[in-house]
């Protein structure tokens, strides 16, 4: 099949962005949040490989895309694929003549199939996109091609922050129930924090179909939520003091960025791009993971939590540091136009 050519781009460029599903995760939330802006600039459509997912972004199964192509109803000028399931569809569309941009969102492959598909897709795609410098550095192991960075940062609304001493929750976690997110470490740290301060309140917001089997003991206060819309997540963040993120691997980590924008103090491991925008003057960094280090971290957090003046200073430094990071939607728009010679 020949590539479709839109003469001098008089009409809106047609973009098909393919993902495994539109369930709650950093990649999917970023696509959903950017869609209103991108639809103004392009004829931008979302397609899923597996199920449609919970997030409503007018998405259709990728079979509809193939039907439109066969019936000559809609020919995308550019295919964008995010996450390895979708790269398989990108490979097929590339082989039949479509221009393909493959988008990577992590600084490490979590299994052999992911690794092999990354190796194959990165070497046949026309355009390579990465969500961060850390992801780009990882991808450079596989290719000498140019890699464009589309950071997972969205401008936050200017509004008055809730004072740290008036926030409902002391600690919040947001993320998928998956091995690499290290829910086991989250629960171990929670246990140590509870020992130091039994009155502390926790909020865990999980996404995906899996549930966390956690038995509440000793009256520890943990409010657990599943699959909340992004605006609800942000509301909980704005009423929490600390944000906990202990994943083994990451790309940009959009939720960490959002937590800082919401005024939280991050408790993080320096993985992926996180280590490039998180410093010890604005966060609590966990370098080593063992029982003794978790006890020491819990002691440090407890001490800092009692000093509102210090917390406020950390909050201000963190927010200032990420204020000038490039924004996702506009960077993606500019990159697409540049690559398509608009």
C-alpha positions as CSV (number, residue, x, y, z in Angstrom):
1,X,0.0,0.0,0.0
2,X,1.3,3.4,-0.9
3,X,1.7,6.2,1.6
4,X,-1.1,8.6,1.6
5,X,0.0,12.1,0.6
6,X,-2.0,15.2,1.7
7,X,-1.1,17.9,-0.8
8,X,0.8,20.6,1.0
9,X,-1.1,19.8,4.2
10,X,-4.0,22.1,3.3
11,X,-6.2,20.0,5.6
12,X,-5.4,18.9,9.2
13,X,-2.7,16.3,9.4
14,X,-4.2,12.9,10.3
15,X,-2.6,11.3,13.4
16,X,-3.4,7.8,14.7
17,X,-2.1,7.3,18.3
18,X,-2.2,3.6,19.3
19,X,-2.0,2.3,22.8
20,X,-2.7,-1.1,24.4
21,X,-5.8,0.3,26.3
22,X,-6.9,3.6,27.8
23,X,-6.8,2.5,31.5
24,X,-5.3,4.7,34.2
25,X,-1.6,5.1,33.9
26,X,0.9,7.9,33.1
27,X,0.9,7.3,29.4
28,X,-2.8,7.0,29.1
29,X,-3.6,10.0,31.3
30,X,-1.1,12.1,29.3
31,X,-2.8,11.1,26.0
32,X,-6.2,11.9,27.5
33,X,-5.1,15.3,28.9
34,X,-3.4,16.4,25.7
35,X,-6.2,15.3,23.3
36,X,-8.3,18.5,23.4
37,X,-5.3,20.6,22.5
38,X,-4.0,18.2,19.8
39,X,-7.4,17.8,18.2
40,X,-7.4,21.6,17.6
41,X,-4.1,21.2,15.7
42,X,-4.5,17.8,14.0
43,X,-7.1,15.3,13.0
44,X,-6.0,13.2,16.0
45,X,-7.5,9.9,16.9
46,X,-6.9,7.3,19.6
47,X,-6.9,3.5,18.9
48,X,-6.5,0.6,21.4
49,X,-5.0,-2.8,20.8
50,X,-6.8,-4.7,23.6
51,X,-9.8,-3.2,25.5
52,X,-11.0,0.4,25.2
53,X,-10.2,1.0,28.9
54,X,-11.8,3.3,31.5
55,X,-10.6,6.7,30.2
56,X,-13.0,8.2,27.7
57,X,-11.0,9.7,24.8
58,X,-13.2,8.8,21.9
59,X,-11.0,5.8,21.4
60,X,-11.8,2.9,19.1
61,X,-10.2,-0.6,18.6
62,X,-7.4,-0.6,16.1
63,X,-9.5,-2.9,13.8
64,X,-11.6,0.2,13.0
65,X,-8.4,1.9,11.8
66,X,-7.6,-1.0,9.5
67,X,-11.1,-1.0,8.2
68,X,-11.0,2.8,7.4
69,X,-7.6,2.3,5.6
70,X,-9.0,-0.7,3.5
71,X,-12.2,1.2,2.7
72,X,-10.1,4.4,1.9
73,X,-12.1,6.4,4.4
74,X,-9.3,7.7,6.5
75,X,-5.5,7.5,5.9
76,X,-3.3,8.6,8.7
77,X,-0.3,10.8,7.8
78,X,1.5,9.5,10.9
79,X,1.1,6.5,13.2
80,X,2.2,7.0,16.8
81,X,2.5,3.9,19.1
82,X,3.0,3.9,22.8
83,X,4.0,0.8,24.9
84,X,5.2,-2.5,23.4
85,X,1.8,-4.1,22.6
86,X,1.1,-1.1,20.2
87,X,4.6,-1.2,18.6
88,X,3.5,-4.6,17.1
89,X,0.7,-2.8,15.2
90,X,3.2,0.0,14.3
91,X,5.5,-2.6,12.7
92,X,2.6,-3.9,10.5
93,X,1.6,-0.4,9.4
94,X,5.1,0.6,8.7
95,X,5.6,-2.5,6.5
96,X,2.6,-1.5,4.4
97,X,3.8,2.0,3.8
98,X,2.8,4.3,6.6
99,X,5.0,6.8,8.4
100,X,5.6,5.6,12.0
101,X,6.7,7.3,15.2
102,X,7.4,4.9,18.1
103,X,7.1,6.5,21.5
104,X,9.0,5.1,24.5
105,X,8.1,5.7,28.2
106,X,10.6,3.9,30.3
107,X,14.3,3.7,30.9
108,X,14.3,-0.1,31.1
109,X,12.6,-3.0,29.5
110,X,10.8,-5.1,32.1
111,X,10.9,-8.4,30.2
112,X,12.5,-10.1,27.2
113,X,9.5,-9.6,24.9
114,X,9.5,-5.9,25.6
115,X,13.3,-5.8,25.0
116,X,13.1,-7.6,21.7
117,X,10.2,-5.4,20.4
118,X,12.1,-2.3,21.4
119,X,15.1,-3.5,19.6
120,X,13.1,-4.2,16.4
121,X,10.8,-1.2,16.4
122,X,13.5,1.4,17.2
123,X,15.4,0.3,14.1
124,X,12.6,0.4,11.6
125,X,10.5,3.4,12.9
126,X,10.7,6.7,11.0
127,X,10.6,8.8,14.2
128,X,11.7,7.9,17.7
129,X,10.1,9.7,20.7
130,X,11.1,9.4,24.4
131,X,9.4,10.8,27.4
132,X,12.7,11.9,29.1
133,X,16.5,12.2,28.9
134,X,16.7,9.0,31.0
135,X,14.6,7.0,28.5
136,X,16.6,8.6,25.6
137,X,19.9,7.4,27.2
138,X,18.5,3.9,27.5
139,X,17.3,3.9,23.8
140,X,20.7,5.1,22.6
141,X,22.0,1.6,23.4
142,X,19.9,0.3,20.5
143,X,20.3,3.0,17.8
144,X,22.3,5.9,16.5
145,X,19.1,7.6,15.2
146,X,17.9,10.9,16.4
147,X,15.6,10.7,19.4
148,X,13.1,13.5,20.2
149,X,12.1,14.1,23.8
150,X,8.4,14.7,24.6
151,X,8.4,15.4,28.4
152,X,5.4,14.2,30.5
153,X,4.8,17.6,31.9
154,X,1.5,19.5,31.9
155,X,1.0,23.1,33.0
156,X,-0.9,23.2,36.3
157,X,-3.6,25.7,37.0
158,X,-2.6,28.7,39.1
159,X,-4.4,28.4,42.4
160,X,-3.7,28.9,46.1
161,X,-2.0,25.9,47.7
162,X,-3.6,24.3,50.8
163,X,-1.2,24.9,53.7
164,X,0.9,21.9,54.6
165,X,-0.4,21.9,58.2
166,X,-4.0,21.9,56.9
167,X,-3.7,18.9,54.6
168,X,-5.9,15.9,55.4
169,X,-3.4,13.2,54.4
170,X,0.2,12.9,55.5
171,X,1.2,10.5,52.8
172,X,-0.2,9.6,49.3
173,X,0.8,7.0,46.7
174,X,-0.6,6.9,43.1
175,X,0.2,4.1,40.7
176,X,-0.5,0.8,39.1
177,X,-0.6,-2.4,41.1
178,X,2.4,-4.0,39.4
179,X,5.7,-5.6,40.4
180,X,7.9,-2.7,39.2
181,X,5.9,-0.1,41.3
182,X,7.1,-2.0,44.4
183,X,3.9,-2.0,46.4
184,X,5.8,-4.3,48.8
185,X,8.2,-1.5,49.7
186,X,5.3,0.9,50.0
187,X,3.7,-1.3,52.6
188,X,6.9,-1.8,54.5
189,X,7.7,1.9,54.6
190,X,4.1,2.5,55.7
191,X,4.6,0.1,58.6
192,X,7.7,1.9,59.8
193,X,6.1,5.3,59.5
194,X,3.1,4.1,61.5
195,X,5.4,2.9,64.2
196,X,6.9,6.4,64.5
197,X,3.5,8.2,64.3
198,X,0.4,6.1,64.7
199,X,-1.8,9.2,64.0
200,X,-0.5,9.7,60.5
201,X,-3.0,9.3,57.6
202,X,-2.3,7.5,54.3
203,X,-4.1,7.6,50.9
204,X,-3.3,4.9,48.3
205,X,-4.7,5.4,44.8
206,X,-4.3,2.4,42.7
207,X,-5.0,1.9,39.0
208,X,-5.7,-1.2,36.9
209,X,-7.7,-4.3,37.5
210,X,-5.6,-5.8,40.3
211,X,-6.3,-5.2,43.9
212,X,-4.0,-5.0,46.9
213,X,-4.6,-7.5,49.6
214,X,-3.8,-5.4,52.7
215,X,-5.2,-6.1,56.1
216,X,-5.5,-3.0,58.3
217,X,-3.8,-3.6,61.6
218,X,-3.3,-1.5,64.7
219,X,-5.8,1.1,63.5
220,X,-3.4,2.5,60.9
221,X,-5.5,4.9,58.8
222,X,-5.2,4.1,55.1
223,X,-7.8,5.3,52.6
224,X,-7.7,3.2,49.5
225,X,-9.1,4.2,46.1
226,X,-9.1,2.6,42.7
227,X,-9.1,4.0,39.2
228,X,-9.9,7.6,40.0
229,X,-10.1,10.3,37.2
230,X,-7.0,12.5,37.0
231,X,-8.8,15.6,38.5
232,X,-9.8,13.5,41.5
233,X,-6.2,12.2,41.9
234,X,-4.9,15.8,41.8
235,X,-7.4,16.8,44.4
236,X,-6.1,14.2,46.8
237,X,-2.5,15.2,46.1
238,X,-3.4,18.8,46.9
239,X,-4.5,17.6,50.3
240,X,-1.4,15.5,51.1
241,X,1.9,16.4,52.5
242,X,4.2,13.7,51.2
243,X,4.1,11.7,47.9
244,X,5.7,8.2,48.0
245,X,7.1,6.7,44.8
246,X,9.4,3.6,45.2
247,X,9.4,2.1,41.7
248,X,12.3,0.1,40.3
249,X,12.1,1.8,36.9
250,X,10.6,4.9,35.4
251,X,10.6,7.3,32.5
252,X,9.6,10.8,33.3
253,X,7.0,9.8,36.0
254,X,4.2,12.1,35.4
255,X,2.6,11.5,38.8
256,X,5.8,12.6,40.5
257,X,5.7,15.9,38.5
258,X,2.0,16.3,39.4
259,X,2.6,15.7,43.1
260,X,5.3,18.4,43.1
261,X,2.9,20.8,41.3
262,X,0.3,20.0,43.9
263,X,2.7,21.0,46.7
264,X,3.7,17.5,48.0
265,X,7.2,16.6,49.2
266,X,8.3,13.5,47.2
267,X,9.8,10.4,48.9
268,X,11.4,8.7,45.9
269,X,14.1,6.4,44.6
270,X,16.4,8.1,42.0
271,X,15.3,6.1,38.9
272,X,14.7,7.1,35.4
273,X,14.3,10.9,34.8
274,X,13.3,11.4,38.4
275,X,17.0,11.8,39.5
276,X,17.3,14.7,37.0
277,X,14.6,16.9,38.5
278,X,14.5,15.8,42.1
279,X,17.2,16.9,44.5
280,X,17.7,16.4,48.2
281,X,16.9,20.0,49.0
282,X,13.3,19.5,47.9
283,X,12.7,15.8,48.5
284,X,13.6,12.7,50.5
285,X,15.7,10.3,48.3
286,X,16.0,6.6,49.1
287,X,19.2,5.2,47.6
288,X,19.4,1.9,49.4
289,X,16.6,-0.5,50.1
290,X,16.8,-2.8,53.2
291,X,15.1,-3.0,56.5
292,X,17.7,-0.7,58.2
293,X,17.5,2.0,55.5
294,X,13.6,2.0,55.7
295,X,13.8,2.5,59.5
296,X,16.3,5.3,59.0
297,X,14.1,6.9,56.2
298,X,11.1,6.7,58.5
299,X,13.0,8.4,61.3
300,X,14.1,11.2,58.8
301,X,10.6,11.7,57.5
302,X,9.1,11.9,61.0
303,X,11.7,14.5,62.0
304,X,11.1,16.6,58.9
305,X,7.3,16.3,59.2
306,X,7.4,18.1,62.5
307,X,9.2,21.1,60.9
308,X,6.5,22.9,58.8
309,X,9.0,25.8,58.0
310,X,11.5,23.3,56.5
311,X,8.7,21.5,54.6
312,X,7.4,24.7,53.1
313,X,10.9,25.6,52.0
314,X,11.3,22.2,50.3
315,X,7.9,22.6,48.7
316,X,8.9,26.0,47.2
317,X,12.2,24.8,45.9
318,X,10.6,21.7,44.2
319,X,7.9,23.7,42.5
320,X,10.3,26.3,41.2
321,X,12.6,23.6,39.8
322,X,9.9,22.0,37.6
323,X,8.2,25.3,36.7
324,X,10.1,25.8,33.5
325,X,10.2,22.2,32.2
326,X,8.8,21.9,28.6
327,X,5.1,21.0,28.2
328,X,3.9,17.7,26.6
329,X,1.2,18.9,24.2
330,X,3.0,21.8,22.6
331,X,6.3,19.9,22.4
332,X,4.6,17.0,20.6
333,X,2.8,19.4,18.3
334,X,6.0,21.1,17.3
335,X,7.9,17.8,16.9
336,X,5.2,16.4,14.6
337,X,5.1,19.5,12.4
338,X,8.9,19.5,12.2
339,X,9.2,15.9,11.3
340,X,6.4,16.2,8.6
341,X,8.0,19.4,7.3
342,X,5.1,21.6,8.0
